[in-house]
Amino acid sequence: MHLTHVNYKNRGKRFETMLDNTNRTYALQKRAHIRKTFPEVKLLLGPKGQVKKHWYERSGGLDYIGLYANRFISFDAKSTQNKTSFPLKNVEAHQFDELRRVQDYGGISFLLIHFEEHNETYYLSANDALDWANQTERKSIPYEWFKNRTPRVLQGCHVLLDYLALVDLRIEQEQTFETRETTGRVE
């Protein structure tokens, strides 16, 4: 029997690289300014100022922040090896809080969920993510639910993962809803 060592440290690294390349292309196209956030580094200094110990603290936010279409955007990128579902434990409580906070202040927040085994990425709106977090029946979101209920992020406009196409749809839906509220009709 041959045993292979699974390196979980780089799990999702390919997905992250694809997103970083996409964001660089968006910047070059002057479509959006999106950047990756990094965790805060804490230092323990010795008596002579030398670093004795360092550690990372969670960022308190989501992986990516930026501006698009005069709106603040914040989202997190999650990758899973699971073929049949996305475990909700992969999203920390403070990340769900941040999704809600960004929405409350008029920004756009969401999760990008990448299924490694299927090589598919899905756009999970903040509202859907929060609905799943608040339910108690399941500890994961079924893959079939993603396939049937959420938009898939596709390649487009010279980028590997054109998630802004889905953000555009969200903005369009908001504008349609606002028009309906103020005029009572859809334009």
N, C-alpha and C positions, 0 to 999 in steps of 0.2 A: 504494500500500500504506500502511495506517495502522498506525503503531506505538504501542503503549500502554506506559506505564511501570508496572511492577509494583512496588509498595511492600511489601517483605518485612518492614519494620520493624513493621507493624501486623498481620502475619499471625497469626491466632489471637486477636486482640484481642476479637472478637465472642464467641468461646468463653469467654475469660477473664471478660468482662462477665457472661455468662450464669451462670458459676460463682459469681462474686462476689454476684450477685443471689440465687442459690439459697442461698448461705451466710448472707446477711442474713436471708432468710426463715426458715431453720432456727433462727437465733438468736432471731428474734421469736416463733417457735413454741416456743421453749425445748427444741428437739429436740437441738441440738448446738452446740458452740462451735468453729467452724472459722475460721482466719484465714490470710491470705496472708502468706508470708514474703518478705523483701526481701533483695537482695544487700548485702553489706557495702561501704561506701564508704571508700576509702582516699584520704588527702589528702597532698599535698606542700606544706608551708608554707614561705614565704619568711622572710627574717631578721626581718621585723617582724610575723610571724604571719599574713600574708595568704596566702590559698589561691592557690598558683601552678598547681597541677594537681590534678585529681581523676579517679578511675577506679573502676569497680565490679569487685568480685571476686565470684566465684560464691558462692552462699549455703552450699554444702557440704551442702545438704539437698534436700528436695523443696519444691514450690511452696506446698503447704498443710499446715498442722498443726492439731490440735485434739483435742477430747474428744467422744466419743459413746458412750453406753451404758456408762459407766465404763471406757472403753478409749481409749488413745492412738491417734490416726489421723494418718497422714502420706501424702500422695499428690501426684503430679505430673500436670499437665494438658498434654497434647501435642496439637497440631493439625497436620494435613497437608493439602496441596492435592492430593496424589497420589490418584488414583482407584483404583488397583489394589493398593497396599500401603502399609504404614507403615515408613519407613526406620529401622532400629535406631540409626543414627548420630544420630538426634534425641534419644536418651537418652544422657547422658554417663556415663562409668564410675563416677564418684562417686555418681550417682543410683541406679545398680544396687546399689552398696554400701549406700546408705542404705535401699533397699527391704529388703535382707537384714537389716540391723541392726535395723530396727523390728520385723520378724518375730521375730528372735532374742530380743528383749526382751518379747515378748508383745503388741506393738501390731499394728495393722492397717495394711498399706501396699498401695498399688496405683497403677496408672496409669489415667487417663481419656484415651482416644484419640479425638479428634474428626476425622472425615473431612469436610472442608469441602464437597467436591463432592457428597457423598451427604447432607450435613446429618444425620449419624448419629454418636453417641458410644457408645463401648464401654468396659466395665469390664474391665481386664486385671489379673488378680491378680498379686501379687508373684511367686508361684511360677511362673506362666506366663511372666511377663516375664523372670525369671532363666533359665528353661529356654531361651527364645529367645536370650538374650544369650550363653549358654554353648555353643550349637550353632555350627558353623562352615560349614554348607552354604549358608546364606542370609544376606543382609545386610538383609533386610526381612521383615516379617510380611505375608502376603497378606491382602487385604481379605476374600476369601472365607473365610479361616480365622476372622477375627473374626465374620463373619456366622453361621458354623456352630458355633463353639466357645466364644464368649464372650457374656455377657449384654449386651444393649443397654440403655443408660441412657435411660429414658423420662421423660416429663413426669408429675408426680403430686404430690399433697398440696400443691397451690398453689405448686409450684416448677417451673422449666423443666427441670432435670436432677436427678431424684430418685435420686442415687447412693446415698443412705443405705438405700433399699429393697434394694439389692444388698449393702450392708454387713450389713444384717439377715440376709439369706440366708446370708452367710458365717459370721456368729456362730451362727446356727441349725445350720449344718453342723458347726461345731466342737463345739457342745454335744452333738449327736447322736453324733459320733465319741467324745467323752469318756465319754458314757453307755455306749456299746458297749464301750469299753475297761475301764471299772470294773465293769460288771454282766454283760457278755457278751450283752446284749440291747438292742434298740432300743425306746425308749418312744414 
